[in-house]
């Protein structure tokens, strides 16, 4: 296996990959923007290099600077995490041209499956059911004709889309021209590609995805499903494994279809096949994510398989450590995405310094986070700041454990999505497993926030905590080289370049 890995990311996913590397005895290199100089992933890595100003376009999206750091640090491989350059085939090609191993699929596979039209064509040729829609790039007038055959309601979608960008819901033929114009404009702005296609809306539907692992020797397995139907405006909020909607027979059928789709693409490394499941229990291929998923921990919790370590082994040329018959799901796992957003104010982003932090622990609790007291949450990056995961012997136990963990999780200094999750886990529909992808947008309400008195008390507590820390800081002598040594447990903190 290679000896040194650069992690081309930040936040909790960078820390997650760094930990996997350390457990495999690999040296690590972190990159950071100017605003992330004090970030936890920087402290944790063996080496860390600044790659530019705070905006991602000037730092974490700069392929040239990341490749340059890898060469200077003599890294042999690059792990992209998720987001930023994780699904950028140009980045994967640049790594190959520089003699670096890209820990992900080959660039040609990434390009094929990143184009949603090409992905639909690829998997449908292998008999994998696909959501009804169009299979070719169409001009505006051609879309108007094709829409009548696809049927309403439908989505206008960007071929290079993701995260709900470049997507518009259309109820009638009269609404189609304006939806096409808006979707195309948004797609060109977000992805530099205005290619669109049509896809019938499957409603009601569940969003079910299967985790795939594939090595370079043609071995492909799946690690079971994840339930991802709890979404707000097409953004996942809660994930769990397994899904209450699947029995063993349907799970096997969907798993085989997921493996067939990955094989059809010539896939290598970790990836995810996403399906929609309708009320008649028919399933349809939606898309493939050619990277590590945010929600991978729930699969790890129920299977005991470390997906990041498998990524590293596969990228080094080794065969899969597991065969399909080795994969067994045990118990139930749930993940809550903790974001720096105010659920009582339309989920507007919240920024500021973490002035007090109490993280949940105890049996069956796993927290993926890069937060610490004093950390500054900025507007420059995605609002996802942590992932709270729990495991239980069954779904009821996992729900109760998550409620306990959420009640213990205290972040003071910014607004977070924790109150939203606490309200969700009181919902009888959610507890009963009666939900689909429209649940949050159409049938869930968040109770009003606390009273003015509660807000005043919180402000007083915050002020007292800040004052106490300032007084404590004044009583500590200035640091010397010997007193700073405690940071060395986080890596080469003093050796920043």
N, C-alpha and C positions, 0 to 999 in steps of 0.2 A: 504494500500500500504506500501511497505517497506519504510524505512526512510533514508537510506544511500546507495549511489551508487558509485562504483569505475569505472572510465572510463579507460579501458585498451588500450589507444591510445594516439595520439599526434596531433599537428597541428590543422587545421581548423575544422576537424570532432570532435576532443575532445572538442573544444570550443562550437561547435554546440550542443553537447549532454549536456554539462555543463549548457548551457542556458536553455534548456528544463527542466532539473532537478530543476534549481532554480525557474522557473515559476511554478513548481508543489510543491514547498516548500520542496524539498529533499536536504539533505546534500550530499556533493560531495567529492570524493577522487581522486586526480590525481597521476599518476606515470610518472616518467621522467628519461631519460638517463642523463649521466653526461654532455653531450653537450647541453641538453635541459633545464638546470637548470634555465635559465632566460626566458623560453618560456611563451607565454601568457596563455596557458592552466594551467600552474603551478601557475601563479599569480591569476587566476580566481577561482580556486577550494578552498574549505574550508580547505582541507589538501592536502599535496603533499609529495611523498616519492620517493627517488632515487632508481632505480632498477638495475643499472649497467652502464657499459661503453657505448660509442656511438653506436657501431655496434648493429643492431637490434637483432642478434642472442644472444647477451649478455645482452639484456635488454627487449625490447618490445616483443620478442618471448620467453622469459623465463617464462613458465607457473608456475613453482614452486615459483619464486620470486613474481609474481603478486598475486598468491593465498595467499602467506605469508603476503603481505601487506594488502590484504583484511581482513584477520583474525586479524592482529594487529590493523587495523583501525576500526574494528567492522563494516565493510560494510556488507550489506545483499544481494546485487546484483552487478553484473558486466555487464557493457555495452561494447562490443568489438569494436564499431564503424565499420569501414570497413578496409580491409587490415590486415596485421599482423595476429592475431589469430582469426579474425572474422568468418572464415569458417573452423576452426579447431575443429573437433568433439572431439579430445582428451582434448582440453581446456574446452569444454562444459561439458564433463564427470568429469573432475577434479573439476569444480565448483560444480557440483551436489554432488560429494563425500565429498566436504568440507562443504556442507550445504549452499552453495551460489546459488542464482538464476541467471541463465545465460539469459541475455536479448537477446533472439534469439530462433531459432527452437530447438527441442530436438536433442541430439547428433545422434541418430539413423536416423533421417530424414536428418540431415546435411550430414551424411556419405552416405546415399542412393543417394541423389541428387548431392552430390559432385563428385560421380563416374558417369561420363557422359554416360557410357555404361548402367549402371543400371537406370539412369534417363530416357534414351531413351526407355528402356523396360517398365518402370513404366507408363509413360504417354501414350505410344502407346496402352497399354492395355485398356485405357479409351477412345480410339478413337481419341486422339489428333494427328493430322498429324505431322510426324517427317521427318527431312531431310533424304533422302535415303542414306543408308549406312549399316554398320555391327552392330550387336547387341550382339556379344560375343567377349571376348578377343581372339585374333588370333596369332598363330606363324607366323614367317616371310613367310614361304612357303604357309601358308593358306591365307595370305593377298594377295599374288600374284595371287592366283586363284580367290579370292573374288573381287579384283579390276576390273576384266573384267565384272562382273555382276553389280557392283556399277556404273561404267562408268567414263570416264575422261572428263574434269579435275576433280581432287578430292583432298581432304585434308587427310593427315595422321595426326591424332590428339591423344594427350595424354588423357587417361581416367580421369586423375586427373589434367588436364591442366587448364590454365587460363592465361589471359593477353598475348596471342599469343605465349606462351612458349610451347615447345613440339609439334609444329604444322608446317607441311611442305606442300606446294602446289606441286602437281605432275601433269604434263601434259601428259606423256606417260608411258607405262608399263616399258620401259627401265630405266626411272628415278626413279622407285619405290624403288628398293633395297637400294640405297644410301639415299633416303629420309627417309626410315624406320630406318636406322641406326642412322642418325642424330637426328631424332625426339625422338627415344628411349633414346639415350645418354643424350639429353637435358632434357627430362622428368625425368630420374633417378636423374640427378643433381639438378633439380629445385624442384621436388616433392617427390623424393625417391621412385618413382613408374614408371616403364617403360612400363606399359600396354598401348597398342595403339588400335585405331579403325580407320575405314575408313568412310569418309563422302563426298558425292558428292558436288561439288561446285555449289551453286545456284547463277547464274550470268546472268544479273545484278540483284541485290537484295537490298532491304532496310532492315535495322536492326531496328525492332520495338519491344519494350518491354512493358509489363504491370505490374504495381505496384499492389502487392497483400497484403492484410491484413487478418489474420486469427487468431481467438481466440481459446482457449483450449476447447470450447464448441461446436466446429464443424461449427461455422459461418465463411464463407469465402467470401470476396468481392474483387473487383478490383477497382482501382482509375483511370482507363483510361490508355492511352498509352503515351509513350515517343518515339520520333524520335531520333535514335542514329546512323544514317548512316554516319555522318561526322567523319570519322576515318582515322588515319594515321598509317599504318602498324598494323592494328587491335586494335589500341588504340583510344578510343573515345576522340574527341576534343571539340565538340559542341553537346548539346542536346536541344530538344525543346518539348513542349507539348501544344496542341496535334500534330498530324502528318498531313501534307498536303496530304498524300497518302491514308488516310482512310476516308470513309464516314460513316454515322451512322450505316448502315446495316453491313458493314465489321467490324466496331468497336465493335458492339454487338457480332458478331460471334467470333471474336478473344478474347474478354473479357470472354465469356463463356468457351472457350477452356482453357484460363489461369486459371480460377477458377477450372475447372475440373482437370487440371494438379496438382494444389496445393492440392486439396482434395485427389487425388490418392496417393500423397506422405504423407498424414497425416500431412500437414504443420501447423505450429503455429508461429505467430509473422509476421514481415514484410519480404517480399521476392519479387523477380522479375522473371517473366517468359519471356524469350527472344525468339523472333521469327524472321525468315527471310521471307520477302514478295517478291515474284518474280513479273515479269512484267505482268503476267497474273492474278495477285492479288490472287495467291495461297499462303497460309502461312504455315510455318513448324516450329515446336518446335526446338529450338537450344539448350538451356540449362536453368537451374534455378540457380539464385544467392541467396544463403541462408543467406542473410544479408541485411543491409541498403546499398543502392546504392549511389555512389558519386552524381548522378544527381537527387536525391530525391527532391531538392528544387523546380524544375520546376513543379512537380506534386502538391506540396504544394501550389504554387502560383496560379494554375488554379482551384484547388478544395477547398482551404481554410482549408484543413485538415493537422494538425501537425503530421507527420508520427512518429517522435521520441517520442512524448508524447503518441501516440497510442501504440508504442512498450513497453513503461514503464507500461502502464495500462494493456496491455495483459499479460505481464510477472508477474504482481501482481495478476493475476487470474480473472481480470474483463472481462466482455464481450465487444465486439466491441461497440464503441460509435455510429456507423453508420450502416445502412442497405444499400443494393445496390441502392435502389431508392433514397436515400439521396445524393448520389454522383452526382454532376453536375460540368462539366467543364465550366469555364467562362474565356473568353479572351485567350491570348497566352503568353507563357513564354519561354524564351531562356536562356541557361547557356553556358558560355565560361569557359573552364578550363584554368586557368592561371598557367603556369608552369615556373620553373626556368631553361629554356632552350633557346638556341640561334637559332631562326628559320633561320637566315642567315648563319649558320654554321652547317647545318645538324642536328639541334636540339640537339647539344651537351649540356650536363648539364652545368649550370652556377652557380658558388658559390661566396660568398662574403657577405659583410655587407650591409644592407639597410641603405643608408646614407640620403635618402630623400624619403618621401612617401606622395602622395596625392591620397586619395581614392574617387571614384565617389559616389555621393549621389543624392538626388532629387527624384521626383515622380517615383514610379515603379521600383526602383533600390534596389537590395538586394545583399550584398557582404558577402560571407562566407570566412573568412580569419583569420589568426593568426599572421599576419605581424605587425611590428611596427618599427619605426626608431631605428636603432642600432641592430636589429635582425640579427643573422648570419645564412645564408643559407648554409648548409653543403652538402657534397656528400653522407652522410650516409643513407638518406631516399628518398622516392619518390619525384620527382621534382614538384609535384602538390603543389602549395603554396596558391592558392586562387581560389574561384569560383565566377565569376561575373554573376549575374542573373538579368533579367529584366522581367517585365510584361507589356503587352499592351492590349488594347481592341481587337486587331486583329494582324495578323502576320506582316503586314506592319508597324504598329505602334511599335511593339516590336523590329523589326529590326532597325528602326530609333532611338529608345531609346537606344539600345545596341551600336550603332555607337556613340551616344553622350556620353554614359558612358565610352566606350573605350578611347575616346579622352580625357576624364578627368583623366583617371587612369595613374598616373605617379609613377614609381618605379625606383629609381636611386641607382646604386651600383651593380646591376646584370643585365644580359640579361634575358628577359622574352618572352613569346609567344604572348604578346599583339600585336606586329606588324603583326604577322600571322593572328590573328583574324580580325584586321582592314582591311587587304587585302581580307580576305574571305568575309567580309560583303560588299565589293565592287563588288563581283562576280555576274554577271547577272544570272548564273546558280543557285547559292545558293539563291539569292533573288527570283528567279522564282520557287524555289522548285524542280528544275530538277537536281537531284543527286541521287547517290546510294553509297554503301559501297566502291566502287572503285574510287570515284570522286577525293579525295585528291591525291591518289597515281598515278592516270593515266591521269587526266585532269586539275589539278590545278597547277599553278606555282606561286611562291612567287617572287615578284619583287626584284631586287637587293637592297642591303642596301644603306644607305646614303653615301654621298661623304666624302672624307677625311676632308674637312673643317668642316662639321657637327660634325664629330667625335672629332675634335680638340676642337670645341666650347663646346661639352658635357664634355670633360675632364677638361677644364678650369672651367666650372660651378661646377663640382664635387669637384675640388680642393678648390674653393672659399667657397662652402658650408661646407666642412670639416674644413677649417680654421676658419670660422665664429663660428661654434659650439664649437671648441676648445677654442676660445677666450671667448665665453659666459660661458663655463664651468669654466674657471679660475676666473671669476668674482663672482661665487656662493660660499658661505661659505660651509665647509664640512658638510655633513648631520648629524643630530642628531636624536634621537628617535622621537622627536616631528615633525621634518620636513619630516620624512619618512612616516608619517601617511597617506599621500595621496594614497599610494599603497593599503591601506586596502580595497578600493572599489573593488579591484581585488580578494579579498579573504585573506586567512591566509598567506600572502607573507613572514612575518617574522618567521613563524613557520615551515619552511622546516625541514625535517628530513633526 
